[in-house]
């Protein structure tokens, strides 16, 4: 695995990263939900 | 009326104090004993350590928060615990005489003793390396780092070594974050070509993080954290040296032993190495003054809780239920431990003994989010006992999720971060028989600017939470 120029483009593409930011937050909320949190 | 004493106001202790206050009526006394009069947001000290964040932005004065919540604060160190007579002795920071605090319930959440002495020459006070483990250390690390930057500006070529300074150290994520931030900072200053960056670690492989590494879907295929972090380091031009246990440091060199038992050395100009973490040096004394520490702590001074101790690695790997659930001491049911202070039943990462007998094993991480969760669980259990209920709160590290956002540059415009979410922290190969022991739907790795935003969001929301502002309980630990 290596980080290509294509990866670098997407890593810094603001609209795409905004989408990923939303996904990351949803992932964390899902993880909180999965966790026992008793 | 019950009296609760909490030793430590870090992620575990401060979280526990806030939850306890929320659970208990004002007739119950809660006292927090902490070495400092502030809470320090440790994850942001990587930014302090390169001069990108003012130290005061990473701290919260405890007294105003506790005054508002009706929690007493004693600034000092607990020197003795008398579990039979139920009191602790505190050496106050204001140099007064020892202070006796009686308790009905005790939560030990001291955080680690930074055991620099275990590695000759390590540490900022008596050694030659810097640290970002306390705020004072992070400020000293910043000053030392900026001095190296000035040398680079004058045309010198320098070697920066960041990693673990003991064969049994933990917190590799902080080291990864620090070296990545140094890379980004030097690149921004157009000095990166004059610096060699070396990551030196006791991990069995890059991306192990003391949790045995992880696998997640990345670009549509199952990718290991080793591949993921290796790709980042290759991109950044950081040389990684893993499977190495640091044995000593002098003014110019770091001396280590590797998995095969070969001894070697790494020259450096600037080194930030994480020390071994042990329990705080507290005396545990019975009613007759005898040492009862064997009932309370292990050889490293970490507090025994409801874990199954004594299992070898293979047995522990098959028994995630051996990890503690309630964080209650089995000998003294009114004593709990949280965060780094509790004794884990063993490593998560694969242990290794070298031919010379050196144990090079990354210790399990119990910092940050994990500490906060355990602090909450312990606090809610103490509240249960005070209210006459049974212990109703259980959360093993094999049932707990953790998110790690390793920033690589703090800029919201062009910074990036590796965001790693893992569930559970301790692999459970029975629940998730997919070869990784983790839920592949939740477990996640990602690199990009979104991570930098995530890291800043975490900083701001956690500072809000730890100030106990309205709605603080909604924010996950």
Interface residues (C-beta under 8 A of the other chain):
Chain A: X1 X2 X3 X7 X10 X11 X12 X14 X17 X18 X20 X21 X24 X25 X27 X28 X30 X31 X32 X34 X35 X36 X37 X38
Chain B: X223 X227 X228 X230 X231 X232 X234 X235 X373 X377 X380 X392 X393 X394 X395 X399 X400 X401 X403 X414 X416 X419 X421 X423 X424 X439 X441 X442 X444 X446 X447 X448 X449 X450 X451 X453 X454 X476
